[in-house]
Structures are given as C-alpha cells and as structure tokens.
Amino acid sequence: MRISIIGSGNVATHLAAAFANAGHNIVQIWSRDFHHASLLAYHTRSEAVERIELIDKNIDLAIIAVKDDAIANIASQLNLGNTLLVHTSGSTSIDILKGSSAKIGVLYPLQTLSKDKEVDFSHVPLLIESNSEEVVQILKDLASSASSQVLEVNSEKRLSLHVAAVFASNFVNSLYSAAKEVLDTQGLDFQLLRPLIAETARKAQHSNPKEVQTGPAIRNDQATIHKHLEFLSSATPQLQALYETLSQHIINFYHKP
Ligand SMILES: NC(=O)c1ccc[n+]([C@@H]2O[C@H](COP(=O)([O-])OP(=O)(O)OC[C@H]3O[C@@H](n4cnc5c(N)ncnc54)[C@H](OP(=O)(O)O)[C@@H]3O)[C@@H](O)[C@H]2O)c1
C-alpha cells in the first residue's frame, strides 16, 4: 500500500517502520515540527512535507498519529478526497473522522510504544475498526502484514481496552518510579527490584492476577501497613496517600463481601 503518515512521534515512528518492513511504501510524512517529519522521512525513505495541504491524494491510506486532542483539527485540514483515513487513538471514537473522508477507520496498537525503544511489532495487537466492510478487510490485510495479532473492535470496546492498558502499563510503570523514589532515599539500587518486577510480570502472563496477589494488604496486616505509612511519612510523604489508596483497594477486593 502507498501510505502517508501525519505525525512523527512514538506511534508514527513504529507504524512507519513496521509497514515499511512489511513491504509497504511510506510516501510522505507531515508533522507540526518539520524537523521531526524530516527525521522520520529519512529513516523510512519517504518525503517530508512542510505543509499539511501538500500531502498527496495519490495514496491508499493516510494515518493520523498525533495527540488525541489534535486529531479533529488535523483531520479537518486534510484534503485527500475519499482516500482511506485512520487514526491510532485508543480513546477517540471513529466518528471524529466523519466528514474528513468517506472511508474512515481506526488502527490502534495495543502496546506501550516509545520511538527510541525497539519492539517486536509482529506481536503487537493491532485493533481495527471501520463502518465499512470493505475498509475492515483492507485494514485487516494491512495490519496482518505487520502483526500476527489483529482484532476488530468497536470504539466502546477499544476505550475499555485503553482504560485497562492504563492500569496494566502506565500506572504500573509509574509505580516502578515510586519504588525507585523510595530506594533513592536510602541510596539503594533499583537493580535490586528487577527480579521481583520480572517475576510479577511473569506470573501475570500465566495466571489470573487475582490469584497471585501477595503483600501486607492481601493479608490485611494492619501493623505492617502502619509501619510502611510511618516510613513513607518521613522518607517520601508524596507517596503516602497512594500507598494508602492501593492498600485499601486490595483490602476491599479480598476482604469485603
Ligand atoms: N505511545 C503509545 O504507547 C501509544 C499506543 C497506542 C496508541 N497511541 C495513540 O497514538 C497517538 C499518538 O501518540 P504518540 O505516543 O505517538 O504521541 P507522541 O509521541 O507524543 O507524538 C505526538 C505527535 O503529535 C504531534 N502533535 C502534538 N500536538 C499537536 C498539535 N496540537 N497539532 C498537530 N500535531 C501535534 C507531534 O508533532 P511534533 O512532534 O511535530 O510536534 C507528534 O508527532 C495518540 O492518539 C495516542 O493515544 C499511543
């Protein structure tokens, strides 16, 4: 397929590389910052364009991969006739593209993507949506060329997957940062926690997370919880409320009918 990409961030970079590797032709890149577009264009042997109106109509697909709150404005500036147009957002309805093309869809990668971190794209779930069967088939074929995990989901289900992904990835990573903050107060190396992090993730891969919970809160061990809260109050008081909320959540989950 001949594909142009609007945006040059994490998702634009990974999708451009994955589709180029799968044999598709990345034609043009536009980004708000021309320097960013030029860098991605260089790596995908495509053309960076300075103005969004310069995106050529003569393509099979345009992918909008910009911040959620910029999608509507970007879509309204495109002048691509009825070229297939998709966005990559988890929490944005397909309807946001209505009026920008007769052929619209969504291509949402359910993975945490950072542009300077490699990922095995063949295992990234690609969730697609369209209101046309013809477009669903086109997106299925495209997505399957880059990933072995392709699934059709509507906007509501995609929203729920994004919410779940925030819990499973974004919040968990933020909790790693909290753990590092705690260790930093004692000059301890975060490296010490890596086997624990790996084992926790490994268990979640093979078990129902509900069945492998450990720690003071599932034991409803109030004395230890109290000790931890006291430690936090002097070491990292900004983490005290978070510790308390999560502990209470676990206690409610396991100990309240
Ligand atoms: N990263 C992930 O893990 C992930 C996974 C799945 C889906 N998504 C979705 O993919 C989309 C892109 O996310 P991302 O992580 O790639 O974001 P990102 O790395 O922060 O990149 C944001 C892109 O949006 C552009 N942008 C920001 N504000 C803009 C504005 N007001 N007008 C025009 N362009 C603007 C930036 O352009 P310049 O750099 O040129 O300024 C940049 O190309 C979002 O809808 C996000 O929800 C992200």
The ligand as a Tripos MOL2 file, in Angstrom:
@<TRIPOS>MOLECULE
LIG
   48    52     1     0     0
SMALL
NO_CHARGES

@<TRIPOS>ATOM
      1 N1          2.6980    5.7750   22.6110 N.am      1 LIG1
      2 C1          1.8810    4.7730   22.8110 C.2       1 LIG1
      3 O1          2.2400    3.8420   23.5350 O.2       1 LIG1
      4 C2          0.5390    4.6930   22.1040 C.ar      1 LIG1
      5 C3         -0.0200    3.4220   21.9100 C.ar      1 LIG1
      6 C4         -1.2180    3.3230   21.2110 C.ar      1 LIG1
      7 C5         -1.8560    4.4510   20.7220 C.ar      1 LIG1
      8 N2         -1.3120    5.6880   20.9460 N.ar      1 LIG1
      9 C6         -2.0350    6.8310   20.3510 C.3       1 LIG1
     10 O2         -1.3140    7.2690   19.1820 O.3       1 LIG1
     11 C7         -1.4250    8.6960   19.0390 C.3       1 LIG1
     12 C8         -0.0440    9.3040   19.0370 C.3       1 LIG1
     13 O3          0.5830    9.0090   20.2730 O.3       1 LIG1
     14 P1          2.1780    9.0870   20.4220 P.3       1 LIG1
     15 O4          2.5450    8.3420   21.6590 O.co2     1 LIG1
     16 O5          2.8250    8.7500   19.1340 O.co2     1 LIG1
     17 O6          2.3490   10.6120   20.7200 O.3       1 LIG1
     18 P2          3.7180   11.4490   20.7400 P.3       1 LIG1
     19 O7          4.9040   10.5610   20.6160 O.co2     1 LIG1
     20 O8          3.6040   12.3680   21.9000 O.co2     1 LIG1
     21 O9          3.6180   12.2440   19.3760 O.3       1 LIG1
     22 C9          2.6630   13.2100   19.2660 C.3       1 LIG1
     23 C10         2.6070   13.6780   17.8230 C.3       1 LIG1
     24 O10         1.5550   14.6050   17.7940 O.3       1 LIG1
     25 C11         2.0080   15.7870   17.2070 C.3       1 LIG1
     26 N3          1.2640   16.8630   17.8520 N.ar      1 LIG1
     27 C12         1.1800   17.1460   19.1650 C.ar      1 LIG1
     28 N4          0.3610   18.2080   19.3650 N.ar      1 LIG1
     29 C13        -0.0730   18.5760   18.1320 C.ar      1 LIG1
     30 C14        -0.9140   19.6040   17.6600 C.ar      1 LIG1
     31 N5         -1.5260   20.4520   18.5150 N.pl3     1 LIG1
     32 N6         -1.1280   19.6960   16.3180 N.ar      1 LIG1
     33 C15        -0.5380   18.8420   15.4630 C.ar      1 LIG1
     34 N7          0.2820   17.8420   15.8490 N.ar      1 LIG1
     35 C16         0.5080   17.7210   17.1660 C.ar      1 LIG1
     36 C17         3.5080   15.8580   17.4550 C.3       1 LIG1
     37 O11         4.0970   16.5890   16.4240 O.3       1 LIG1
     38 P3          5.5660   17.2750   16.5630 P.3       1 LIG1
     39 O12         6.4510   16.2550   17.2250 O.co2     1 LIG1
     40 O13         5.9600   17.5390   15.1550 O.co2     1 LIG1
     41 O14         5.3600   18.4690   17.3990 O.co2     1 LIG1
     42 C18         3.8750   14.3690   17.3760 C.3       1 LIG1
     43 O15         4.1360   14.0000   16.0470 O.3       1 LIG1
     44 C19        -2.3340    9.1560   20.1740 C.3       1 LIG1
     45 O16        -3.6460    9.1780   19.7120 O.3       1 LIG1
     46 C20        -2.1550    8.0580   21.2360 C.3       1 LIG1
     47 O17        -3.2740    7.9670   22.0790 O.3       1 LIG1
     48 C21        -0.1320    5.8350   21.6090 C.ar      1 LIG1
@<TRIPOS>BOND
     1     1     2 1
     2     2     3 2
     3     2     4 1
     4     4     5 ar
     5     4    48 ar
     6     5     6 ar
     7     6     7 ar
     8     7     8 ar
     9     8     9 1
    10     8    48 ar
    11     9    10 1
    12     9    46 1
    13    10    11 1
    14    11    12 1
    15    11    44 1
    16    12    13 1
    17    13    14 1
    18    14    15 2
    19    14    16 1
    20    14    17 1
    21    17    18 1
    22    18    19 2
    23    18    20 1
    24    18    21 1
    25    21    22 1
    26    22    23 1
    27    23    24 1
    28    23    42 1
    29    24    25 1
    30    25    26 1
    31    25    36 1
    32    26    27 ar
    33    26    35 ar
    34    27    28 ar
    35    28    29 ar
    36    29    30 ar
    37    29    35 ar
    38    30    31 1
    39    30    32 ar
    40    32    33 ar
    41    33    34 ar
    42    34    35 ar
    43    36    37 1
    44    36    42 1
    45    37    38 1
    46    38    39 2
    47    38    40 1
    48    38    41 1
    49    42    43 1
    50    44    45 1
    51    44    46 1
    52    46    47 1
@<TRIPOS>SUBSTRUCTURE
     1 LIG1         1 GROUP 0 **** ****
